[in-house]
Amino acid sequence: MGFPIAAPPGAPADRVNTLRKAFAETLADPVFVADAEKRNLPIRPSPGDEVQKVMTSIITTPPEVVAILKAAIAEAKPDSRAAR
C-alpha cells in the first residue's frame, strides 16, 4: 500500500465498485503500463478489499494505542542538540 487510493467512509457500494473497476482498467491499460515501465515505476496493485481492511484497521485504532505509539515515536527521535 505505497499509495492507497481511498473513498470516504460510507461511500455507496456501487461507487466503490465503479472506482475499483476503473482503477483495475487503468492498471491494465497498455499506454499506462508502458509509461510506468519507461519511468521504472513498479506497479504492484493490492485488491480493493484488502486495502479497505487495512484502512479500516488504521482508522479504528483505539486512542490509547495511538497515544502509546506517539510517545514511543517521540522517545525514538534523536536529540537534535546531540547532532550538533
PDB file of N, CA, C and O in Angstrom:
ATOM      1  N   MET A   1       0.826  -1.192   0.000  1.00  0.00           N
ATOM      2  CA  MET A   1       0.000   0.000   0.000  1.00  0.00           C
ATOM      3  C   MET A   1       0.866   1.248   0.000  1.00  0.00           C
ATOM      4  O   MET A   1       0.755   2.096   0.886  1.00  0.00           O
ATOM      5  N   GLY A   2       1.702   1.349  -0.973  1.00  0.00           N
ATOM      6  CA  GLY A   2       2.541   2.523  -1.050  1.00  0.00           C
ATOM      7  C   GLY A   2       1.757   3.803  -1.268  1.00  0.00           C
ATOM      8  O   GLY A   2       2.062   4.834  -0.669  1.00  0.00           O
ATOM      9  N   PHE A   3       0.765   3.739  -2.110  1.00  0.00           N
ATOM     10  CA  PHE A   3      -0.047   4.901  -2.435  1.00  0.00           C
ATOM     11  C   PHE A   3      -1.507   4.493  -2.504  1.00  0.00           C
ATOM     12  O   PHE A   3      -2.062   4.354  -3.594  1.00  0.00           O
ATOM     13  N   PRO A   4      -2.137   4.300  -1.346  1.00  0.00           N
ATOM     14  CA  PRO A   4      -3.539   3.868  -1.403  1.00  0.00           C
ATOM     15  C   PRO A   4      -4.451   4.960  -1.923  1.00  0.00           C
ATOM     16  O   PRO A   4      -4.232   6.148  -1.685  1.00  0.00           O
ATOM     17  N   ILE A   5      -5.460   4.540  -2.624  1.00  0.00           N
ATOM     18  CA  ILE A   5      -6.498   5.449  -3.088  1.00  0.00           C
ATOM     19  C   ILE A   5      -7.745   5.061  -2.319  1.00  0.00           C
ATOM     20  O   ILE A   5      -8.152   3.900  -2.333  1.00  0.00           O
ATOM     21  N   ALA A   6      -8.349   6.023  -1.654  1.00  0.00           N
ATOM     22  CA  ALA A   6      -9.475   5.708  -0.778  1.00  0.00           C
ATOM     23  C   ALA A   6     -10.647   6.643  -1.030  1.00  0.00           C
ATOM     24  O   ALA A   6     -10.485   7.806  -1.399  1.00  0.00           O
ATOM     25  N   ALA A   7     -11.818   6.095  -0.818  1.00  0.00           N
ATOM     26  CA  ALA A   7     -13.052   6.884  -0.844  1.00  0.00           C
ATOM     27  C   ALA A   7     -13.422   7.171   0.612  1.00  0.00           C
ATOM     28  O   ALA A   7     -12.951   6.478   1.514  1.00  0.00           O
ATOM     29  N   PRO A   8     -14.245   8.163   0.847  1.00  0.00           N
ATOM     30  CA  PRO A   8     -14.613   8.479   2.223  1.00  0.00           C
ATOM     31  C   PRO A   8     -15.448   7.372   2.864  1.00  0.00           C
ATOM     32  O   PRO A   8     -16.116   6.615   2.160  1.00  0.00           O
ATOM     33  N   PRO A   9     -15.413   7.274   4.184  1.00  0.00           N
ATOM     34  CA  PRO A   9     -16.247   6.275   4.856  1.00  0.00           C
ATOM     35  C   PRO A   9     -17.714   6.469   4.477  1.00  0.00           C
ATOM     36  O   PRO A   9     -18.196   7.594   4.345  1.00  0.00           O
ATOM     37  N   GLY A  10     -18.400   5.364   4.309  1.00  0.00           N
ATOM     38  CA  GLY A  10     -19.813   5.429   3.973  1.00  0.00           C
ATOM     39  C   GLY A  10     -20.107   5.630   2.493  1.00  0.00           C
ATOM     40  O   GLY A  10     -21.261   5.817   2.110  1.00  0.00           O
ATOM     41  N   ALA A  11     -19.075   5.593   1.662  1.00  0.00           N
ATOM     42  CA  ALA A  11     -19.301   5.749   0.212  1.00  0.00           C
ATOM     43  C   ALA A  11     -20.203   4.604  -0.261  1.00  0.00           C
ATOM     44  O   ALA A  11     -20.010   3.460   0.150  1.00  0.00           O
ATOM     45  N   PRO A  12     -21.171   4.898  -1.108  1.00  0.00           N
ATOM     46  CA  PRO A  12     -22.076   3.854  -1.589  1.00  0.00           C
ATOM     47  C   PRO A  12     -21.312   2.730  -2.301  1.00  0.00           C
ATOM     48  O   PRO A  12     -20.362   2.983  -3.042  1.00  0.00           O
ATOM     49  N   ALA A  13     -21.738   1.507  -2.066  1.00  0.00           N
ATOM     50  CA  ALA A  13     -21.060   0.332  -2.622  1.00  0.00           C
ATOM     51  C   ALA A  13     -20.945   0.390  -4.141  1.00  0.00           C
ATOM     52  O   ALA A  13     -19.934  -0.032  -4.701  1.00  0.00           O
ATOM     53  N   ASP A  14     -21.977   0.910  -4.814  1.00  0.00           N
ATOM     54  CA  ASP A  14     -21.904   0.964  -6.276  1.00  0.00           C
ATOM     55  C   ASP A  14     -20.797   1.902  -6.736  1.00  0.00           C
ATOM     56  O   ASP A  14     -20.143   1.639  -7.745  1.00  0.00           O
ATOM     57  N   ARG A  15     -20.582   2.987  -6.011  1.00  0.00           N
ATOM     58  CA  ARG A  15     -19.498   3.918  -6.387  1.00  0.00           C
ATOM     59  C   ARG A  15     -18.141   3.307  -6.095  1.00  0.00           C
ATOM     60  O   ARG A  15     -17.207   3.453  -6.884  1.00  0.00           O
ATOM     61  N   VAL A  16     -18.027   2.620  -4.959  1.00  0.00           N
ATOM     62  CA  VAL A  16     -16.764   1.953  -4.637  1.00  0.00           C
ATOM     63  C   VAL A  16     -16.443   0.922  -5.714  1.00  0.00           C
ATOM     64  O   VAL A  16     -15.307   0.840  -6.181  1.00  0.00           O
ATOM     65  N   ASN A  17     -17.430   0.146  -6.103  1.00  0.00           N
ATOM     66  CA  ASN A  17     -17.219  -0.858  -7.149  1.00  0.00           C
ATOM     67  C   ASN A  17     -16.830  -0.213  -8.478  1.00  0.00           C
ATOM     68  O   ASN A  17     -15.978  -0.737  -9.195  1.00  0.00           O
ATOM     69  N   THR A  18     -17.449   0.921  -8.809  1.00  0.00           N
ATOM     70  CA  THR A  18     -17.104   1.632 -10.041  1.00  0.00           C
ATOM     71  C   THR A  18     -15.665   2.134  -9.988  1.00  0.00           C
ATOM     72  O   THR A  18     -14.928   2.020 -10.967  1.00  0.00           O
ATOM     73  N   LEU A  19     -15.268   2.688  -8.848  1.00  0.00           N
ATOM     74  CA  LEU A  19     -13.888   3.171  -8.695  1.00  0.00           C
ATOM     75  C   LEU A  19     -12.890   2.023  -8.787  1.00  0.00           C
ATOM     76  O   LEU A  19     -11.849   2.150  -9.432  1.00  0.00           O
ATOM     77  N   ARG A  20     -13.207   0.910  -8.145  1.00  0.00           N
ATOM     78  CA  ARG A  20     -12.304  -0.252  -8.194  1.00  0.00           C
ATOM     79  C   ARG A  20     -12.174  -0.778  -9.625  1.00  0.00           C
ATOM     80  O   ARG A  20     -11.081  -1.148 -10.055  1.00  0.00           O
ATOM     81  N   LYS A  21     -13.282  -0.810 -10.355  1.00  0.00           N
ATOM     82  CA  LYS A  21     -13.267  -1.279 -11.746  1.00  0.00           C
ATOM     83  C   LYS A  21     -12.424  -0.330 -12.604  1.00  0.00           C
ATOM     84  O   LYS A  21     -11.601  -0.776 -13.404  1.00  0.00           O
ATOM     85  N   ALA A  22     -12.630   0.962 -12.435  1.00  0.00           N
ATOM     86  CA  ALA A  22     -11.868   1.949 -13.213  1.00  0.00           C
ATOM     87  C   ALA A  22     -10.377   1.853 -12.897  1.00  0.00           C
ATOM     88  O   ALA A  22      -9.539   1.968 -13.791  1.00  0.00           O
ATOM     89  N   PHE A  23     -10.052   1.643 -11.630  1.00  0.00           N
ATOM     90  CA  PHE A  23      -8.649   1.516 -11.231  1.00  0.00           C
ATOM     91  C   PHE A  23      -8.028   0.278 -11.885  1.00  0.00           C
ATOM     92  O   PHE A  23      -6.919   0.340 -12.417  1.00  0.00           O
ATOM     93  N   ALA A  24      -8.747  -0.840 -11.841  1.00  0.00           N
ATOM     94  CA  ALA A  24      -8.251  -2.075 -12.461  1.00  0.00           C
ATOM     95  C   ALA A  24      -8.056  -1.894 -13.965  1.00  0.00           C
ATOM     96  O   ALA A  24      -7.075  -2.375 -14.533  1.00  0.00           O
ATOM     97  N   GLU A  25      -8.995  -1.199 -14.605  1.00  0.00           N
ATOM     98  CA  GLU A  25      -8.873  -0.955 -16.047  1.00  0.00           C
ATOM     99  C   GLU A  25      -7.671  -0.064 -16.355  1.00  0.00           C
ATOM    100  O   GLU A  25      -6.981  -0.269 -17.354  1.00  0.00           O
ATOM    101  N   THR A  26      -7.426   0.911 -15.508  1.00  0.00           N
ATOM    102  CA  THR A  26      -6.258   1.778 -15.699  1.00  0.00           C
ATOM    103  C   THR A  26      -4.981   0.962 -15.609  1.00  0.00           C
ATOM    104  O   THR A  26      -4.080   1.125 -16.432  1.00  0.00           O
ATOM    105  N   LEU A  27      -4.896   0.085 -14.621  1.00  0.00           N
ATOM    106  CA  LEU A  27      -3.690  -0.724 -14.444  1.00  0.00           C
ATOM    107  C   LEU A  27      -3.478  -1.706 -15.591  1.00  0.00           C
ATOM    108  O   LEU A  27      -2.361  -2.176 -15.807  1.00  0.00           O
ATOM    109  N   ALA A  28      -4.536  -2.017 -16.323  1.00  0.00           N
ATOM    110  CA  ALA A  28      -4.432  -2.920 -17.469  1.00  0.00           C
ATOM    111  C   ALA A  28      -4.234  -2.168 -18.783  1.00  0.00           C
ATOM    112  O   ALA A  28      -4.011  -2.789 -19.823  1.00  0.00           O
ATOM    113  N   ASP A  29      -4.314  -0.851 -18.746  1.00  0.00           N
ATOM    114  CA  ASP A  29      -4.195  -0.047 -19.964  1.00  0.00           C
ATOM    115  C   ASP A  29      -2.765  -0.107 -20.497  1.00  0.00           C
ATOM    116  O   ASP A  29      -1.830   0.216 -19.764  1.00  0.00           O
ATOM    117  N   PRO A  30      -2.571  -0.510 -21.743  1.00  0.00           N
ATOM    118  CA  PRO A  30      -1.217  -0.646 -22.305  1.00  0.00           C
ATOM    119  C   PRO A  30      -0.416   0.659 -22.281  1.00  0.00           C
ATOM    120  O   PRO A  30       0.793   0.632 -22.051  1.00  0.00           O
ATOM    121  N   VAL A  31      -1.060   1.776 -22.511  1.00  0.00           N
ATOM    122  CA  VAL A  31      -0.348   3.062 -22.500  1.00  0.00           C
ATOM    123  C   VAL A  31       0.130   3.377 -21.081  1.00  0.00           C
ATOM    124  O   VAL A  31       1.260   3.825 -20.889  1.00  0.00           O
ATOM    125  N   PHE A  32      -0.726   3.144 -20.099  1.00  0.00           N
ATOM    126  CA  PHE A  32      -0.349   3.373 -18.703  1.00  0.00           C
ATOM    127  C   PHE A  32       0.818   2.463 -18.307  1.00  0.00           C
ATOM    128  O   PHE A  32       1.795   2.916 -17.710  1.00  0.00           O
ATOM    129  N   VAL A  33       0.704   1.177 -18.646  1.00  0.00           N
ATOM    130  CA  VAL A  33       1.747   0.208 -18.308  1.00  0.00           C
ATOM    131  C   VAL A  33       3.067   0.582 -18.981  1.00  0.00           C
ATOM    132  O   VAL A  33       4.122   0.529 -18.348  1.00  0.00           O
ATOM    133  N   ALA A  34       3.016   0.954 -20.243  1.00  0.00           N
ATOM    134  CA  ALA A  34       4.235   1.332 -20.967  1.00  0.00           C
ATOM    135  C   ALA A  34       4.877   2.561 -20.344  1.00  0.00           C
ATOM    136  O   ALA A  34       6.100   2.623 -20.214  1.00  0.00           O
ATOM    137  N   ASP A  35       4.072   3.534 -19.961  1.00  0.00           N
ATOM    138  CA  ASP A  35       4.611   4.742 -19.341  1.00  0.00           C
ATOM    139  C   ASP A  35       5.258   4.409 -17.995  1.00  0.00           C
ATOM    140  O   ASP A  35       6.331   4.923 -17.678  1.00  0.00           O
ATOM    141  N   ALA A  36       4.612   3.556 -17.207  1.00  0.00           N
ATOM    142  CA  ALA A  36       5.177   3.153 -15.919  1.00  0.00           C
ATOM    143  C   ALA A  36       6.501   2.428 -16.119  1.00  0.00           C
ATOM    144  O   ALA A  36       7.463   2.670 -15.390  1.00  0.00           O
ATOM    145  N   GLU A  37       6.548   1.542 -17.101  1.00  0.00           N
ATOM    146  CA  GLU A  37       7.789   0.813 -17.382  1.00  0.00           C
ATOM    147  C   GLU A  37       8.890   1.762 -17.829  1.00  0.00           C
ATOM    148  O   GLU A  37      10.040   1.625 -17.412  1.00  0.00           O
ATOM    149  N   LYS A  38       8.542   2.722 -18.675  1.00  0.00           N
ATOM    150  CA  LYS A  38       9.518   3.701 -19.164  1.00  0.00           C
ATOM    151  C   LYS A  38      10.123   4.500 -18.008  1.00  0.00           C
ATOM    152  O   LYS A  38      11.296   4.872 -18.043  1.00  0.00           O
ATOM    153  N   ARG A  39       9.314   4.755 -16.995  1.00  0.00           N
ATOM    154  CA  ARG A  39       9.770   5.528 -15.836  1.00  0.00           C
ATOM    155  C   ARG A  39      10.323   4.647 -14.714  1.00  0.00           C
ATOM    156  O   ARG A  39      10.672   5.141 -13.642  1.00  0.00           O
ATOM    157  N   ASN A  40      10.399   3.339 -14.973  1.00  0.00           N
ATOM    158  CA  ASN A  40      10.857   2.377 -13.970  1.00  0.00           C
ATOM    159  C   ASN A  40      10.019   2.437 -12.694  1.00  0.00           C
ATOM    160  O   ASN A  40      10.548   2.344 -11.586  1.00  0.00           O
ATOM    161  N   LEU A  41       8.708   2.593 -12.865  1.00  0.00           N
ATOM    162  CA  LEU A  41       7.792   2.617 -11.725  1.00  0.00           C
ATOM    163  C   LEU A  41       7.119   1.257 -11.607  1.00  0.00           C
ATOM    164  O   LEU A  41       6.352   0.868 -12.487  1.00  0.00           O
ATOM    165  N   PRO A  42       7.396   0.540 -10.544  1.00  0.00           N
ATOM    166  CA  PRO A  42       6.747  -0.766 -10.397  1.00  0.00           C
ATOM    167  C   PRO A  42       5.259  -0.600 -10.090  1.00  0.00           C
ATOM    168  O   PRO A  42       4.865   0.272  -9.315  1.00  0.00           O
ATOM    169  N   ILE A  43       4.465  -1.429 -10.693  1.00  0.00           N
ATOM    170  CA  ILE A  43       3.023  -1.424 -10.452  1.00  0.00           C
ATOM    171  C   ILE A  43       2.685  -2.748  -9.776  1.00  0.00           C
ATOM    172  O   ILE A  43       2.719  -3.810 -10.399  1.00  0.00           O
ATOM    173  N   ARG A  44       2.359  -2.662  -8.492  1.00  0.00           N
ATOM    174  CA  ARG A  44       2.002  -3.856  -7.728  1.00  0.00           C
ATOM    175  C   ARG A  44       0.701  -3.562  -6.971  1.00  0.00           C
ATOM    176  O   ARG A  44       0.728  -3.256  -5.779  1.00  0.00           O
ATOM    177  N   PRO A  45      -0.419  -3.655  -7.659  1.00  0.00           N
ATOM    178  CA  PRO A  45      -1.681  -3.303  -7.023  1.00  0.00           C
ATOM    179  C   PRO A  45      -2.114  -4.313  -5.959  1.00  0.00           C
ATOM    180  O   PRO A  45      -1.817  -5.504  -6.048  1.00  0.00           O
ATOM    181  N   SER A  46      -2.809  -3.813  -4.972  1.00  0.00           N
ATOM    182  CA  SER A  46      -3.440  -4.655  -3.956  1.00  0.00           C
ATOM    183  C   SER A  46      -4.943  -4.621  -4.201  1.00  0.00           C
ATOM    184  O   SER A  46      -5.487  -3.580  -4.568  1.00  0.00           O
ATOM    185  N   PRO A  47      -5.615  -5.744  -4.002  1.00  0.00           N
ATOM    186  CA  PRO A  47      -7.072  -5.744  -4.193  1.00  0.00           C
ATOM    187  C   PRO A  47      -7.751  -4.736  -3.268  1.00  0.00           C
ATOM    188  O   PRO A  47      -7.329  -4.533  -2.129  1.00  0.00           O
ATOM    189  N   GLY A  48      -8.803  -4.115  -3.776  1.00  0.00           N
ATOM    190  CA  GLY A  48      -9.506  -3.087  -3.021  1.00  0.00           C
ATOM    191  C   GLY A  48     -10.006  -3.549  -1.671  1.00  0.00           C
ATOM    192  O   GLY A  48      -9.970  -2.788  -0.704  1.00  0.00           O
ATOM    193  N   ASP A  49     -10.478  -4.797  -1.585  1.00  0.00           N
ATOM    194  CA  ASP A  49     -10.978  -5.258  -0.293  1.00  0.00           C
ATOM    195  C   ASP A  49      -9.862  -5.385   0.731  1.00  0.00           C
ATOM    196  O   ASP A  49     -10.096  -5.179   1.922  1.00  0.00           O
ATOM    197  N   GLU A  50      -8.642  -5.722   0.289  1.00  0.00           N
ATOM    198  CA  GLU A  50      -7.506  -5.786   1.205  1.00  0.00           C
ATOM    199  C   GLU A  50      -7.123  -4.389   1.696  1.00  0.00           C
ATOM    200  O   GLU A  50      -6.864  -4.188   2.883  1.00  0.00           O
ATOM    201  N   VAL A  51      -7.090  -3.437   0.777  1.00  0.00           N
ATOM    202  CA  VAL A  51      -6.775  -2.054   1.148  1.00  0.00           C
ATOM    203  C   VAL A  51      -7.826  -1.536   2.135  1.00  0.00           C
ATOM    204  O   VAL A  51      -7.500  -0.855   3.107  1.00  0.00           O
ATOM    205  N   GLN A  52      -9.075  -1.867   1.872  1.00  0.00           N
ATOM    206  CA  GLN A  52     -10.161  -1.427   2.755  1.00  0.00           C
ATOM    207  C   GLN A  52      -9.983  -1.995   4.165  1.00  0.00           C
ATOM    208  O   GLN A  52     -10.206  -1.284   5.145  1.00  0.00           O
ATOM    209  N   LYS A  53      -9.587  -3.254   4.280  1.00  0.00           N
ATOM    210  CA  LYS A  53      -9.359  -3.858   5.601  1.00  0.00           C
ATOM    211  C   LYS A  53      -8.244  -3.130   6.355  1.00  0.00           C
ATOM    212  O   LYS A  53      -8.375  -2.841   7.544  1.00  0.00           O
ATOM    213  N   VAL A  54      -7.156  -2.840   5.655  1.00  0.00           N
ATOM    214  CA  VAL A  54      -6.037  -2.155   6.296  1.00  0.00           C
ATOM    215  C   VAL A  54      -6.450  -0.752   6.725  1.00  0.00           C
ATOM    216  O   VAL A  54      -6.179  -0.340   7.852  1.00  0.00           O
ATOM    217  N   MET A  55      -7.103  -0.022   5.831  1.00  0.00           N
ATOM    218  CA  MET A  55      -7.532   1.338   6.163  1.00  0.00           C
ATOM    219  C   MET A  55      -8.499   1.340   7.343  1.00  0.00           C
ATOM    220  O   MET A  55      -8.408   2.194   8.224  1.00  0.00           O
ATOM    221  N   THR A  56      -9.421   0.387   7.357  1.00  0.00           N
ATOM    222  CA  THR A  56     -10.372   0.293   8.467  1.00  0.00           C
ATOM    223  C   THR A  56      -9.647   0.016   9.778  1.00  0.00           C
ATOM    224  O   THR A  56      -9.983   0.597  10.810  1.00  0.00           O
ATOM    225  N   SER A  57      -8.656  -0.867   9.743  1.00  0.00           N
ATOM    226  CA  SER A  57      -7.920  -1.157  10.977  1.00  0.00           C
ATOM    227  C   SER A  57      -7.139   0.066  11.458  1.00  0.00           C
ATOM    228  O   SER A  57      -6.966   0.264  12.660  1.00  0.00           O
ATOM    229  N   ILE A  58      -6.674   0.875  10.525  1.00  0.00           N
ATOM    230  CA  ILE A  58      -5.928   2.083  10.903  1.00  0.00           C
ATOM    231  C   ILE A  58      -6.857   3.111  11.539  1.00  0.00           C
ATOM    232  O   ILE A  58      -6.543   3.662  12.595  1.00  0.00           O
ATOM    233  N   ILE A  59      -7.989   3.371  10.910  1.00  0.00           N
ATOM    234  CA  ILE A  59      -8.856   4.436  11.427  1.00  0.00           C
ATOM    235  C   ILE A  59      -9.630   4.022  12.673  1.00  0.00           C
ATOM    236  O   ILE A  59     -10.210   4.865  13.358  1.00  0.00           O
ATOM    237  N   THR A  60      -9.639   2.726  12.965  1.00  0.00           N
ATOM    238  CA  THR A  60     -10.319   2.279  14.185  1.00  0.00           C
ATOM    239  C   THR A  60      -9.345   1.929  15.299  1.00  0.00           C
ATOM    240  O   THR A  60      -9.725   1.300  16.286  1.00  0.00           O
ATOM    241  N   THR A  61      -8.089   2.335  15.142  1.00  0.00           N
ATOM    242  CA  THR A  61      -7.103   2.104  16.193  1.00  0.00           C
ATOM    243  C   THR A  61      -7.538   2.856  17.444  1.00  0.00           C
ATOM    244  O   THR A  61      -7.814   4.054  17.384  1.00  0.00           O
ATOM    245  N   PRO A  62      -7.600   2.162  18.575  1.00  0.00           N
ATOM    246  CA  PRO A  62      -8.030   2.819  19.816  1.00  0.00           C
ATOM    247  C   PRO A  62      -7.121   4.000  20.178  1.00  0.00           C
ATOM    248  O   PRO A  62      -5.906   3.926  19.994  1.00  0.00           O
ATOM    249  N   PRO A  63      -7.704   5.084  20.689  1.00  0.00           N
ATOM    250  CA  PRO A  63      -6.922   6.278  21.036  1.00  0.00           C
ATOM    251  C   PRO A  63      -5.776   5.983  21.997  1.00  0.00           C
ATOM    252  O   PRO A  63      -4.720   6.609  21.904  1.00  0.00           O
ATOM    253  N   GLU A  64      -5.965   5.039  22.919  1.00  0.00           N
ATOM    254  CA  GLU A  64      -4.889   4.736  23.869  1.00  0.00           C
ATOM    255  C   GLU A  64      -3.688   4.094  23.168  1.00  0.00           C
ATOM    256  O   GLU A  64      -2.547   4.288  23.587  1.00  0.00           O
ATOM    257  N   VAL A  65      -3.945   3.334  22.106  1.00  0.00           N
ATOM    258  CA  VAL A  65      -2.848   2.747  21.328  1.00  0.00           C
ATOM    259  C   VAL A  65      -2.128   3.843  20.545  1.00  0.00           C
ATOM    260  O   VAL A  65      -0.900   3.838  20.461  1.00  0.00           O
ATOM    261  N   VAL A  66      -2.871   4.769  19.980  1.00  0.00           N
ATOM    262  CA  VAL A  66      -2.278   5.898  19.262  1.00  0.00           C
ATOM    263  C   VAL A  66      -1.381   6.699  20.207  1.00  0.00           C
ATOM    264  O   VAL A  66      -0.282   7.104  19.830  1.00  0.00           O
ATOM    265  N   ALA A  67      -1.850   6.925  21.428  1.00  0.00           N
ATOM    266  CA  ALA A  67      -1.063   7.677  22.416  1.00  0.00           C
ATOM    267  C   ALA A  67       0.243   6.954  22.744  1.00  0.00           C
ATOM    268  O   ALA A  67       1.291   7.589  22.863  1.00  0.00           O
ATOM    269  N   ILE A  68       0.183   5.642  22.889  1.00  0.00           N
ATOM    270  CA  ILE A  68       1.399   4.861  23.172  1.00  0.00           C
ATOM    271  C   ILE A  68       2.377   4.970  22.005  1.00  0.00           C
ATOM    272  O   ILE A  68       3.576   5.160  22.210  1.00  0.00           O
ATOM    273  N   LEU A  69       1.862   4.849  20.783  1.00  0.00           N
ATOM    274  CA  LEU A  69       2.722   4.956  19.604  1.00  0.00           C
ATOM    275  C   LEU A  69       3.352   6.336  19.481  1.00  0.00           C
ATOM    276  O   LEU A  69       4.532   6.456  19.153  1.00  0.00           O
ATOM    277  N   LYS A  70       2.563   7.384  19.745  1.00  0.00           N
ATOM    278  CA  LYS A  70       3.101   8.749  19.688  1.00  0.00           C
ATOM    279  C   LYS A  70       4.228   8.919  20.699  1.00  0.00           C
ATOM    280  O   LYS A  70       5.258   9.516  20.387  1.00  0.00           O
ATOM    281  N   ALA A  71       4.039   8.402  21.895  1.00  0.00           N
ATOM    282  CA  ALA A  71       5.073   8.510  22.934  1.00  0.00           C
ATOM    283  C   ALA A  71       6.330   7.747  22.516  1.00  0.00           C
ATOM    284  O   ALA A  71       7.446   8.229  22.713  1.00  0.00           O
ATOM    285  N   ALA A  72       6.150   6.562  21.941  1.00  0.00           N
ATOM    286  CA  ALA A  72       7.302   5.766  21.512  1.00  0.00           C
ATOM    287  C   ALA A  72       8.066   6.466  20.397  1.00  0.00           C
ATOM    288  O   ALA A  72       9.297   6.463  20.385  1.00  0.00           O
ATOM    289  N   ILE A  73       7.339   7.064  19.465  1.00  0.00           N
ATOM    290  CA  ILE A  73       7.995   7.782  18.365  1.00  0.00           C
ATOM    291  C   ILE A  73       8.743   8.989  18.901  1.00  0.00           C
ATOM    292  O   ILE A  73       9.863   9.265  18.472  1.00  0.00           O
ATOM    293  N   ALA A  74       8.137   9.712  19.834  1.00  0.00           N
ATOM    294  CA  ALA A  74       8.791  10.890  20.415  1.00  0.00           C
ATOM    295  C   ALA A  74      10.073  10.494  21.130  1.00  0.00           C
ATOM    296  O   ALA A  74      11.072  11.209  21.049  1.00  0.00           O
ATOM    297  N   GLU A  75      10.059   9.362  21.830  1.00  0.00           N
ATOM    298  CA  GLU A  75      11.255   8.897  22.540  1.00  0.00           C
ATOM    299  C   GLU A  75      12.336   8.430  21.572  1.00  0.00           C
ATOM    300  O   GLU A  75      13.524   8.547  21.873  1.00  0.00           O
ATOM    301  N   ALA A  76      11.947   7.908  20.428  1.00  0.00           N
ATOM    302  CA  ALA A  76      12.891   7.370  19.463  1.00  0.00           C
ATOM    303  C   ALA A  76      13.574   8.441  18.624  1.00  0.00           C
ATOM    304  O   ALA A  76      14.590   8.172  17.984  1.00  0.00           O
ATOM    305  N   LYS A  77      13.025   9.655  18.621  1.00  0.00           N
ATOM    306  CA  LYS A  77      13.631  10.729  17.823  1.00  0.00           C
ATOM    307  C   LYS A  77      14.989  11.086  18.419  1.00  0.00           C
ATOM    308  O   LYS A  77      15.117  11.239  19.634  1.00  0.00           O
ATOM    309  N   PRO A  78      15.992  11.219  17.570  1.00  0.00           N
ATOM    310  CA  PRO A  78      17.301  11.623  18.088  1.00  0.00           C
ATOM    311  C   PRO A  78      17.247  13.056  18.612  1.00  0.00           C
ATOM    312  O   PRO A  78      16.554  13.911  18.061  1.00  0.00           O
ATOM    313  N   ASP A  79      17.975  13.290  19.659  1.00  0.00           N
ATOM    314  CA  ASP A  79      18.031  14.632  20.236  1.00  0.00           C
ATOM    315  C   ASP A  79      18.751  15.547  19.261  1.00  0.00           C
ATOM    316  O   ASP A  79      19.912  15.306  18.929  1.00  0.00           O
ATOM    317  N   SER A  80      18.088  16.580  18.803  1.00  0.00           N
ATOM    318  CA  SER A  80      18.681  17.466  17.795  1.00  0.00           C
ATOM    319  C   SER A  80      19.921  18.171  18.339  1.00  0.00           C
ATOM    320  O   SER A  80      20.806  18.542  17.568  1.00  0.00           O
ATOM    321  N   ARG A  81      19.995  18.357  19.644  1.00  0.00           N
ATOM    322  CA  ARG A  81      21.180  19.014  20.234  1.00  0.00           C
ATOM    323  C   ARG A  81      22.395  18.103  20.172  1.00  0.00           C
ATOM    324  O   ARG A  81      23.522  18.585  20.064  1.00  0.00           O
ATOM    325  N   ALA A  82      22.180  16.773  20.238  1.00  0.00           N
ATOM    326  CA  ALA A  82      23.283  15.839  20.203  1.00  0.00           C
ATOM    327  C   ALA A  82      23.941  15.780  18.826  1.00  0.00           C
ATOM    328  O   ALA A  82      25.111  15.413  18.709  1.00  0.00           O
ATOM    329  N   ALA A  83      23.201  16.135  17.800  1.00  0.00           N
ATOM    330  CA  ALA A  83      23.720  16.075  16.431  1.00  0.00           C
ATOM    331  C   ALA A  83      24.625  17.248  16.107  1.00  0.00           C
ATOM    332  O   ALA A  83      25.291  17.243  15.071  1.00  0.00           O
ATOM    333  N   ARG A  84      24.664  18.251  16.969  1.00  0.00           N
ATOM    334  CA  ARG A  84      25.483  19.450  16.683  1.00  0.00           C
ATOM    335  C   ARG A  84      26.935  19.249  16.951  1.00  0.00           C
ATOM    336  O   ARG A  84      27.732  20.168  16.756  1.00  0.00           O
TER     337      ARG A  84
END
